[in-house]
Amino acid sequence: MSRLGREMSRYLAFSVLKTTLLVWAVLLGFDLIIGFYGTFSNVGKSGYTVNYALLSTLFTAPRKAYAMLPSVAIIGLLLGLGQLASKSELIAMASVGVSRLQIAIGALLPTVLLSLLMIFIYETVGIASEKYSHSLKSYKTGHLLSARQSGIWAKDGGLFFNARSGTAQGRGDSAWLELSDVRLYDVAENGVLKSITRAESASNRNRQWLLFGAERTHFRESGVSVESLGTVPWNSQITDESLQASLTQPRHLGFAELRSNIEYLEGNNLDAKVFKTAYWGRWFYPYKILVLALAVIPFAFGSLRSGGFGKSLFIGILVGVGALLFEQLAVNFSEIYRADVRFAYLLAPLAVFALCWGYLAKRI
């Protein structure tokens, strides 16, 4: 690359970086404001104050910034090139011999750097802050004890509760918790273990816990006995709110935690699909951003011929955001039909890329 090409690439990179950061700040700010407003219903309950609501919202900022970067990168790239196109700077660059490849490299450089930076921030800070945000929402519940490597722990009187993993099901008022590989340790006041109840799963619907596939082992002086219970109710003061701090969605776990859960579930012949989806989604994150950014660049180049950058910008943003929805649809289908999710993450961005460069770009 010539000296002029390098200078133009740096100039392009700086222009795209400015617009990307501006779009990021605006969208993230709106998202945090909406999230903060949504916490008002919890203010005043169990000592949960406005300060705690504000902190819990701010601690979600790294996760939200990470999630919206693909969309932000597409919009910021097109807006950055749009500013240059509106001043005929892209035409001037082309007239002095700057190739489209050099323009593309300069435009993509901020996207690559920001995606790598966000991966590092999310893995080191974002996941911890997200968990702390959940713990603030469970302020003063009095039950929660969490252990990162051994699942979810809670205490209800002399009963110690442990579940290997759990997910939230449903939405709104009809939401409930589904826990897998549940164990209840009944301990006497003198510290003697009285019984262990093991259940394949447990759910908390309508504030009523049910244990499924339960089996209880009694420890007595005369010996040990095992009792098969099947599906039984479980009367407990433990609520789903008190477990929320530990019930982080798989997509909000770190690489090591995801890998640990996958190995555990597969080692016990259990379904690890949701963890695999989150795990491979983390690996394909920078690839997705890069490919989609490449896919929308033709919409910027289209303005060099037609001068209609407004139309190109609108269609480019529409295609970019639609590509993210298409990827999510492909991932959902892979889960339904038990296909390898890596193909969904790989092929969905490539399909949009081929569509833009092979069809849409020729008509702008």
HUKA-V73956 format. One record per residue. N is the residue number from 1. RES is the residue in three letters. PSI is psi in whole degrees, -180 to 180 (none if undefined). Layout:
n->{N | N}
res->{RES | RES}
psi->{PSI | PSI}
//
This chain:
n->{1 | 2 | 3 | 4 | 5 | 6 | 7 | 8 | 9 | 10 | 11 | 12 | 13 | 14 | 15 | 16 | 17 | 18 | 19 | 20 | 21 | 22 | 23 | 24 | 25 | 26 | 27 | 28 | 29 | 30 | 31 | 32 | 33 | 34 | 35 | 36 | 37 | 38 | 39 | 40 | 41 | 42 | 43 | 44 | 45 | 46 | 47 | 48 | 49 | 50 | 51 | 52 | 53 | 54 | 55 | 56 | 57 | 58 | 59 | 60 | 61 | 62 | 63 | 64 | 65 | 66 | 67 | 68 | 69 | 70 | 71 | 72 | 73 | 74 | 75 | 76 | 77 | 78 | 79 | 80 | 81 | 82 | 83 | 84 | 85 | 86 | 87 | 88 | 89 | 90 | 91 | 92 | 93 | 94 | 95 | 96 | 97 | 98 | 99 | 100 | 101 | 102 | 103 | 104 | 105 | 106 | 107 | 108 | 109 | 110 | 111 | 112 | 113 | 114 | 115 | 116 | 117 | 118 | 119 | 120 | 121 | 122 | 123 | 124 | 125 | 126 | 127 | 128 | 129 | 130 | 131 | 132 | 133 | 134 | 135 | 136 | 137 | 138 | 139 | 140 | 141 | 142 | 143 | 144 | 145 | 146 | 147 | 148 | 149 | 150 | 151 | 152 | 153 | 154 | 155 | 156 | 157 | 158 | 159 | 160 | 161 | 162 | 163 | 164 | 165 | 166 | 167 | 168 | 169 | 170 | 171 | 172 | 173 | 174 | 175 | 176 | 177 | 178 | 179 | 180 | 181 | 182 | 183 | 184 | 185 | 186 | 187 | 188 | 189 | 190 | 191 | 192 | 193 | 194 | 195 | 196 | 197 | 198 | 199 | 200 | 201 | 202 | 203 | 204 | 205 | 206 | 207 | 208 | 209 | 210 | 211 | 212 | 213 | 214 | 215 | 216 | 217 | 218 | 219 | 220 | 221 | 222 | 223 | 224 | 225 | 226 | 227 | 228 | 229 | 230 | 231 | 232 | 233 | 234 | 235 | 236 | 237 | 238 | 239 | 240 | 241 | 242 | 243 | 244 | 245 | 246 | 247 | 248 | 249 | 250 | 251 | 252 | 253 | 254 | 255 | 256 | 257 | 258 | 259 | 260 | 261 | 262 | 263 | 264 | 265 | 266 | 267 | 268 | 269 | 270 | 271 | 272 | 273 | 274 | 275 | 276 | 277 | 278 | 279 | 280 | 281 | 282 | 283 | 284 | 285 | 286 | 287 | 288 | 289 | 290 | 291 | 292 | 293 | 294 | 295 | 296 | 297 | 298 | 299 | 300 | 301 | 302 | 303 | 304 | 305 | 306 | 307 | 308 | 309 | 310 | 311 | 312 | 313 | 314 | 315 | 316 | 317 | 318 | 319 | 320 | 321 | 322 | 323 | 324 | 325 | 326 | 327 | 328 | 329 | 330 | 331 | 332 | 333 | 334 | 335 | 336 | 337 | 338 | 339 | 340 | 341 | 342 | 343 | 344 | 345 | 346 | 347 | 348 | 349 | 350 | 351 | 352 | 353 | 354 | 355 | 356 | 357 | 358 | 359 | 360 | 361 | 362 | 363 | 364}
res->{MET | SER | ARG | LEU | GLY | ARG | GLU | MET | SER | ARG | TYR | LEU | ALA | PHE | SER | VAL | LEU | LYS | THR | THR | LEU | LEU | VAL | TRP | ALA | VAL | LEU | LEU | GLY | PHE | ASP | LEU | ILE | ILE | GLY | PHE | TYR | GLY | THR | PHE | SER | ASN | VAL | GLY | LYS | SER | GLY | TYR | THR | VAL | ASN | TYR | ALA | LEU | LEU | SER | THR | LEU | PHE | THR | ALA | PRO | ARG | LYS | ALA | TYR | ALA | MET | LEU | PRO | SER | VAL | ALA | ILE | ILE | GLY | LEU | LEU | LEU | GLY | LEU | GLY | GLN | LEU | ALA | SER | LYS | SER | GLU | LEU | ILE | ALA | MET | ALA | SER | VAL | GLY | VAL | SER | ARG | LEU | GLN | ILE | ALA | ILE | GLY | ALA | LEU | LEU | PRO | THR | VAL | LEU | LEU | SER | LEU | LEU | MET | ILE | PHE | ILE | TYR | GLU | THR | VAL | GLY | ILE | ALA | SER | GLU | LYS | TYR | SER | HIS | SER | LEU | LYS | SER | TYR | LYS | THR | GLY | HIS | LEU | LEU | SER | ALA | ARG | GLN | SER | GLY | ILE | TRP | ALA | LYS | ASP | GLY | GLY | LEU | PHE | PHE | ASN | ALA | ARG | SER | GLY | THR | ALA | GLN | GLY | ARG | GLY | ASP | SER | ALA | TRP | LEU | GLU | LEU | SER | ASP | VAL | ARG | LEU | TYR | ASP | VAL | ALA | GLU | ASN | GLY | VAL | LEU | LYS | SER | ILE | THR | ARG | ALA | GLU | SER | ALA | SER | ASN | ARG | ASN | ARG | GLN | TRP | LEU | LEU | PHE | GLY | ALA | GLU | ARG | THR | HIS | PHE | ARG | GLU | SER | GLY | VAL | SER | VAL | GLU | SER | LEU | GLY | THR | VAL | PRO | TRP | ASN | SER | GLN | ILE | THR | ASP | GLU | SER | LEU | GLN | ALA | SER | LEU | THR | GLN | PRO | ARG | HIS | LEU | GLY | PHE | ALA | GLU | LEU | ARG | SER | ASN | ILE | GLU | TYR | LEU | GLU | GLY | ASN | ASN | LEU | ASP | ALA | LYS | VAL | PHE | LYS | THR | ALA | TYR | TRP | GLY | ARG | TRP | PHE | TYR | PRO | TYR | LYS | ILE | LEU | VAL | LEU | ALA | LEU | ALA | VAL | ILE | PRO | PHE | ALA | PHE | GLY | SER | LEU | ARG | SER | GLY | GLY | PHE | GLY | LYS | SER | LEU | PHE | ILE | GLY | ILE | LEU | VAL | GLY | VAL | GLY | ALA | LEU | LEU | PHE | GLU | GLN | LEU | ALA | VAL | ASN | PHE | SER | GLU | ILE | TYR | ARG | ALA | ASP | VAL | ARG | PHE | ALA | TYR | LEU | LEU | ALA | PRO | LEU | ALA | VAL | PHE | ALA | LEU | CYS | TRP | GLY | TYR | LEU | ALA | LYS | ARG | ILE}
psi->{134 | 167 | -42 | -41 | -40 | -42 | -42 | -38 | -41 | -40 | -43 | -43 | -42 | -40 | -45 | -38 | -43 | -48 | -36 | -45 | -37 | -47 | -42 | -47 | -43 | -50 | -41 | -39 | -46 | -42 | -42 | -38 | -44 | -42 | -40 | -42 | -36 | -17 | -6 | -28 | -20 | -11 | 133 | -7 | 123 | 39 | 12 | 109 | 175 | -37 | -43 | -36 | -41 | -44 | -44 | -32 | -44 | -33 | -14 | -5 | -46 | -41 | -42 | -40 | -40 | -44 | -34 | -4 | -42 | -46 | -42 | -41 | -41 | -48 | -44 | -39 | -47 | -38 | -38 | -47 | -30 | -39 | -41 | -39 | -37 | -25 | 10 | 22 | -33 | -39 | -40 | -41 | -43 | -35 | -25 | 9 | 7 | 121 | 164 | -30 | -43 | -38 | -43 | -41 | -45 | -38 | -33 | -19 | -48 | -36 | -45 | -47 | -42 | -38 | -42 | -40 | -41 | -33 | -46 | -46 | -42 | -40 | -30 | -37 | -44 | -44 | -42 | -42 | -34 | -42 | -37 | -34 | -43 | -38 | -33 | -35 | -21 | 25 | 130 | 24 | -31 | -2 | -26 | 129 | 118 | 146 | 120 | -44 | -20 | 16 | -147 | 130 | 143 | 163 | 134 | 93 | -125 | 9 | 126 | 129 | 136 | 136 | 136 | -40 | 164 | 152 | 153 | 135 | 147 | -176 | 156 | -140 | -20 | 8 | 149 | 171 | 140 | 119 | 146 | 151 | 68 | 141 | 135 | 119 | 113 | 112 | 131 | 168 | -29 | 6 | 2 | 135 | 119 | -43 | 160 | 124 | 123 | 134 | 145 | -36 | 167 | 146 | 153 | 82 | 135 | 40 | 26 | 117 | 139 | 135 | 133 | 136 | 43 | 147 | 130 | 131 | 119 | 138 | 110 | 167 | -30 | -14 | -170 | 134 | 150 | 132 | 126 | 126 | -28 | -129 | 120 | 151 | 156 | 112 | 114 | 152 | -5 | 129 | 165 | -30 | -37 | -14 | -7 | -32 | -29 | -18 | 59 | 138 | 146 | -35 | -11 | 8 | 159 | 172 | -50 | -41 | -41 | -46 | -39 | -43 | -39 | -46 | -40 | -48 | -43 | -35 | -22 | 19 | 39 | 162 | 121 | 22 | -46 | -34 | -36 | -39 | -46 | -38 | -50 | -27 | -34 | -38 | -38 | 1 | -55 | -34 | -44 | -46 | -45 | -46 | -42 | -35 | -42 | -35 | -35 | -7 | -37 | -27 | -28 | -42 | -28 | -31 | -20 | -27 | -47 | -21 | -3 | 68 | -27 | -45 | -43 | -41 | -46 | -47 | -39 | -44 | -41 | -44 | -42 | -48 | -39 | -32 | -37 | -39 | -38 | -40 | -44 | -37 | -42 | -40 | -43 | -41 | -37 | -34 | -39 | -44 | 12 | 36 | 165 | 119 | -20 | -33 | -37 | -46 | -31 | -45 | -31 | -52 | -37 | -36 | -42 | -40 | -47 | -37 | -44 | -47 | -28 | -15 | -61 | -39 | -27 | -11 | 12 | none}
//
